[in-house]
Amino acid sequence: MIEQIYIDKVGNKIPEKTFDSLLSNYNEKLEISSAKKKELLEQKEKVVMAIKKFDFESCKTAVRSFLKTKKPSRELIVNLVEKVEIDNDNNIKLYFKFPELTSYLR
């Protein structure tokens, strides 16, 4: 896009003032986009760091403790379990709100 505007300027198809205005707008949008990209990359880095800091061992211990508890509190169940399925053979399958926990327990 900017190349075509430059060609139009050089070929005297648009006045220099118009070119300068368009170039200024382009550069402004480029700066805004670059700043937004930098901000998003910083947010991504924070999320990656949070994931790395997540203590899967203590989560695993908490879930195993939950599974061993004969009468877990309703609050604990609501916070950990997404849904419960019981098949025709009365087998119980738990789906945790955090899929990582399900795969981590296996």
Secondary structure, DSSP 4 states (H G I P E B T S, - for coil): -HHHHHHHHHTTSS-HHHHHHHHHHHHHHHHHHHHHHHHHHHHHHHHHHHHHH--HHHHHHHHHHHHH-SS--HHHHHHHEEEEEE-TT--EEEEESSHHHHHHH-
